Amino acid sequence: MFAFFRKSWEKLYYLEKEKATAVKEEDYASAKNLKRQIDNLREEAYRIPTSVPEKAESCKNSNRLCEPSSGKEPPLTSELMTAELRGGEQMPSLHAATPLPALLDESPVGGRDLYMIKNSDNLMRFGKQENLSANVDGNLISEFAEGKEEWERSINRVIRELSSRQDQASVLQGEALTEARNSENVFGTYCCACLFGKKGSLREAAIRAIISPVGFTALCAHSRMVMEALLSYMALPSRGLCDPVAGVVFACCEAIQAIIKDNIPDLPPVSALISHIQRLLPALVIRLGDNNSRIREMAESVLMSFSDLALEPVVSSLLVDPGKDKKRPVSPKVHVARMNMLSSLVDRYGINGDESISLEVGNVLSSAVLNCLQHSNGEVREAASRLFAKALLIAPTRSACYMEALKPAQQNLVEQQMEALKATAPRVMTQDELVSSATLNSSAVLDENEMRPAGRNCQSNSEGRGAHIAARKCQFCGQFDENFSEAALDIHFIRACPMLCPCPLCDQVTEIATLQQHLTTECENRQLVRECPICREAVRVEDINKHVALNKCIKAVPTHSVCPLCHARFETGLSGWVAHLASPPGCPNNPRKYDGSGPQVR
């Protein structure tokens, strides 16, 4: 029987070593196959008769297993056993070194002598179990602090204070170990074991420890990338905001809120972290429809707070269908929450595109509302029709053409919502309608009767005229032409509109204002470029290191936009882009004339 133990353990050791080599060489197919073999071998080993634990119990007194390793700290992989093999010593038994899965939530494969795995029936790597509670330095188990610097001992101590005494992190393995490698240099070994381990309470405690005054100060004494690393962790799949444990999501939302409101002492400027927070927006939008009401409220609070700093990315994340790239459709609650939040942003910032180029009638209706009006869920359709009705009341001229495209049943639903909104605040809506129409349609001369509260016939004539103008007007550059039909507008978009250009990687016609975002997030060839952390522009993969090293690009700030064609800088908003691209003299590097008359020959 012992020969079977030895044979199984040696085979496991060599399979683990091969898998680590495959991962290092990025041969993930081989690594996955090796992992399957390892799991099958372990499962077979766990079927050993019950007489085996008696032998394992006899190994409890083995000094070789009980004594902590000395000298240089070995790596996180199974290479700890290499020295034993070279020295001619016997390998430890499978039962003694690898606890049964029924007793632990994690099964370590090798380790650093850094983690405590609490199990009274199995041999502990750090010593006998009876010394666990007595071997304490403050609130920190001394083995975790042994040989570590003060900053790491401090963050470990805070985690222990925030977690229960029974919770102990165990050795990472497999994919979790690979994920944790980049974060270990910032957070330390034990903190990473908590963040990437299987115990939700420890993940929550580690996040709260990082943003605590003591923990953040300790980490900042060691690294300047603490918040960047934490936000990157939150953006990982199945981690942070995607964690299945509600407490972890709460901790993430509280951490983001503290960053946005600058409630953490010695925190870097929030403007430097905006790009990292932007990566969390899709996950926050999904959480808007969570079954937990507290999570929904916290996600909405974070998004609204972030909109005060950077409105454009928040609106863009709400306009994108979160279930578009997912194998399973998202909950209808997510779409209802998207519509309601867009409505709140319209109330706060308007819908004319001044504050955000995406918060404009055409973008909101075409990108989000029309799709939700066709949703199979009645609550989603009702929320979308309510936002459509609000857009019609605030900006009737630009919304009318979208109304005509609806089916009769959808039009009736929108009209019912319009009546409900008018009954709720008739005077306010009338004022908003008049001011919006006068401001947004400055190129069209409004008749005096349109500005007065007139009868039903006058109002219908005005809306009909507005629909006629909207159908023959470019929604991007504002050019009006009586000869514009649907086909003619498409040709205008492809050839002449100065606000649009073909993507250099996929040839898709894209707004120049959102070209950089398209290249890095939407383009089918986005793997060819990387986003510069300084200017937020798309740079070829082979040139990104040189580009960053030169440090000559224009630093991205939320208050100003940079033209991707000529790198001119101007205030963020639709008016700034129109003034630069569609007004004289136009962008000097734009091949299309500013008046949209056609390609300019240079």
HELIX and SHEET records of a PDB file:
HELIX    1   1 PHE A    2  LYS A   24  1                                  23    
HELIX    2   2 TYR A   28  ALA A   45  1                                  18    
HELIX    3   3 VAL A   52  SER A   58  1                                   7    
HELIX    4   4 CYS A   59  ASN A   61  5                                   3    
HELIX    5   5 ASN A   63  CYS A   66  1                                   4    
HELIX    6   6 SER A   78  MET A   81  5                                   4    
HELIX    7   7 THR A   82  ARG A   86  1                                   5    
HELIX    8   8 LEU A   94  ALA A   97  1                                   4    
HELIX    9   9 GLN A  129  ASN A  131  5                                   3    
HELIX   10  10 SER A  142  ALA A  145  1                                   4    
HELIX   11  11 GLU A  150  LEU A  162  1                                  13    
HELIX   12  12 GLY A  174  PHE A  187  1                                  14    
HELIX   13  13 THR A  189  LEU A  195  1                                   7    
HELIX   14  14 GLY A  200  ILE A  211  1                                  12    
HELIX   15  15 PRO A  213  CYS A  220  1                                   8    
HELIX   16  16 VAL A  226  MET A  234  1                                   9    
HELIX   17  17 GLY A  240  CYS A  242  5                                   3    
HELIX   18  18 ALA A  246  ILE A  260  1                                  15    
HELIX   19  19 VAL A  270  LEU A  273  5                                   4    
HELIX   20  20 ILE A  274  GLN A  278  1                                   5    
HELIX   21  21 LEU A  281  ARG A  287  1                                   7    
HELIX   22  22 SER A  293  LEU A  309  1                                  17    
HELIX   23  23 LEU A  311  LEU A  319  1                                   9    
HELIX   24  24 PRO A  332  TYR A  349  1                                  18    
HELIX   25  25 VAL A  361  VAL A  364  1                                   4    
HELIX   26  26 LEU A  365  VAL A  369  3                                   5    
HELIX   27  27 LEU A  370  LEU A  373  1                                   4    
HELIX   28  28 GLY A  378  ILE A  394  1                                  17    
HELIX   29  29 PRO A  396  GLU A  404  1                                   9    
HELIX   30  30 PRO A  408  THR A  424  1                                  17    
HELIX   31  31 PRO A  426  LEU A  440  1                                  15    
HELIX   32  32 GLU A  448  MET A  451  5                                   4    
HELIX   33  33 ARG A  456  ALA A  471  1                                  16    
HELIX   34  34 GLU A  486  ARG A  495  1                                  10    
HELIX   35  35 ILE A  512  THR A  514  5                                   3    
HELIX   36  36 LEU A  515  GLN A  517  1                                   3    
HELIX   37  37 HIS A  518  GLU A  522  3                                   5    
HELIX   38  38 ARG A  526  LEU A  528  5                                   3    
HELIX   39  39 VAL A  541  ASP A  543  5                                   3    
HELIX   40  40 ILE A  544  LEU A  550  1                                   7    
HELIX   41  41 LEU A  574  LEU A  581  1                                   8    
SHEET    1   A 2 VAL A 136  ASP A 137  0                                        
SHEET    2   A 2 LEU A 140  ILE A 141 -1                                        
SHEET    1   B 2 LEU A 500  PRO A 502  0                                        
SHEET    2   B 2 VAL A 509  GLU A 511 -1                                        
SHEET    1   C 2 VAL A 529  GLU A 531  0                                        
SHEET    2   C 2 ALA A 538  ARG A 540 -1                                        
SHEET    1   D 2 HIS A 560  VAL A 562  0                                        
SHEET    2   D 2 ARG A 569  GLU A 571 -1                                        
END                                                                             
